[in-house]
Amino acid sequence: MLSKIAKLSLVATSLAPIFLTLWFIGFSRNWRWKEGLPFFVIAVALTIICCCLLKLSKQRLEKIPVRIASIKTADNEMVGFVLVYLLPLIKRSSLDIDGFVLAFVAIMFFVIVLTTNSYHFNPLLSFLGYHFYEVMVDGGITFVLITKKNLTNCKSVHSFVQVSEYMILEA
C-alpha cells in the first residue's frame, strides 16, 4: 500500500484540472498564454507527479493475484467532479482567489480523505486513459479498481497492486 504521503500526493494530483481551469481564465482574458502561467505550471507538475506515482506503484508494490467475482463501472462519478472543476469559469472576469479560503478548503478536503475511504476518483486519471470499476473479489471485499482496460469480463484482470485500503490498480 502507498504511504499516507503518497496517498495524499495522489489526491493532490486531482487538483490539476482546477489549476488548468484557472490558467484558462487568465489566458482567455487577454488571449496571452503567459496569463496565469503559474497555474499551468502547477497543473503540469501535478500531472507528472500522478504519472510517476502510478508507475512506481506498479513497479514497487506487491502484485497480488485476484479473482474478481463481480464488476460494475464507477466512471459515472466523473461528471460531478468535472462540473465542480469548471465552476471557476462562471466568474471569468477575475483571478482573485482568497488564499485563506482556498487553504481552508484544501485542508478540509485532505482531512476528509485521510480519515475516510470515501475518495477514490481522480479526473486526471480519466484524462490519462484510466477507468474506474467497483469490483468484488473472491471473499466478498469490494474495491475500486483503476485500469486502462475497458472491462466487460470478470476474468480480464489477473493481478493488482493495492494503492489504498479500498483502491487497487491493475498490475
N, C-alpha and C positions, 0 to 999 in steps of 0.2 A: 504494500500500500504506500501511496505517496505520503510524505511527511505533511504536517499541518501547513508549513510554509509553502510547499509545492502545491498543495490543495488551494491555499489562498491565492497563489500566483495564477493557477488555472482559472479561478473565479475572477480574478482581476482582469484577465485577458478578455473576459466577456464584455468589458467596458470599451473595447476597441471601436465598435460601431458608434458609440456615443461620441468619442473623440473625432471620428471621421465625420460625423454629422456636424459637430462644432466647427471643424475645419471648413466644411462645405458652406456653412453660414457665412464665415469670414470671406471665403473665396467668392461667393456669389454676390456679396455686397458691392465689390468693385471689379469682379472678374480678374483678380490678380491672384495667382496661385500661392503667393507668399503670405497672403492674409490668413491669419490663423494657423500658420505653419507649425508652431509648437504642438497643436492638436494633431496634426497629420503625423508628425514625428512620433508622438506617443502612440498613436494607432498602429503605426508600422512596427514599433518596438514591441507592443503587446502581441501583435500577430507573430512576430519572430519568437517571442517567449513561449507562446502557445504551441507552435510547431516543435520547438525544442523539447518542451515538457512531454508532448506526445511521443516523440521519437525516443527520448530517454526512458519513458515508461515502458515502451515496447522492448527496449534493449535490456533494461536493468531489473525490472520487476519480474517476480517468479511467474512463469507461464503455468496456468492451471488448466488441465483438461476439463471439458464441460460437456454435459448432455442437456440440451435445452428441452424442457417439457412443453412450454408454450411461449408464444411470441406475439407482441402487439406493438404497433408503431406508436412512437411517442413524439414524432416530429411536429405534431399539431400545436405544441406549445410555442413554436417559433413565431406565430402570428402576433401573439400578445407581446412578446419581447420586442419584436420589430416595431410595433406601434409605439411602445414606450421609448425606444431609441430614437424614433423620428419626431417625438414631441418638441424637441428644441427648434425644429423647422417652423413651427407655428409662429414663433416670435423671432423672425429673421432679422429684424432691424437692429439688434444689438447682440454683442457677445458678452455683455455684462453678466458675470457669474459671481454670485456671492460665495466666496471661498469657504466661509463658515458653514453655510447651509450644505454645500457640496461635501465638505468633510464630515458633517454630521450624518448625512445620508449614507456616505461610503462606510463609515464606522458601523452604523446600524446594519447595513447590508452584510458586512463581514462578520459581525457578531451573530447574526441570524444563521449565516452559512456555517460558522464554526459550531454552533450549538444545536443544529438540527440537521436532518438529512433531506431537507426539502428542496435544495437547489441542485439541479443536475443539468440544466440546459445552458449551453453557451452558443449563441448565434454565430460566433466566429467559427466554431467547428462546422456548422452547417455551410458557411461560406467556403470552408476548406474541403467540402465534399463529404463530410461525415453525416450519418443518420443516427437517430436515437430510437431504441426499441426497449419496451418493457418486456423483460424475459423472466420466466420462472424456470429455474434449473431443477434437476432431479433433487429431491429433498424438500421442495416447496419454498425455497427462498427466492424472492423477487429482486431483480437488479435492473438498473438502467444500463443497457448495452450501447456502446458507441462503436460504430463500424462504418467503413466506406461502402460496404455491400448493401444492395437492396435485397433484404431478406424476405423470402417467401416460403422458406422451408426451415424447420427447426434444426435440421441436420447440417445446415450450411456453416455453422460455427463450431470449431473443434476445440479451441483453447482461448483463454483470455488472460489479461493481467488485471488485478484489482486496483483501481485508481483510488477509490474511497470505500467507505463502508458498504454503500449500495450502488456504486458505479463501477462498471467493468469496461475494458477496452479490448476489442478483439485483437488477439496476438497474431 
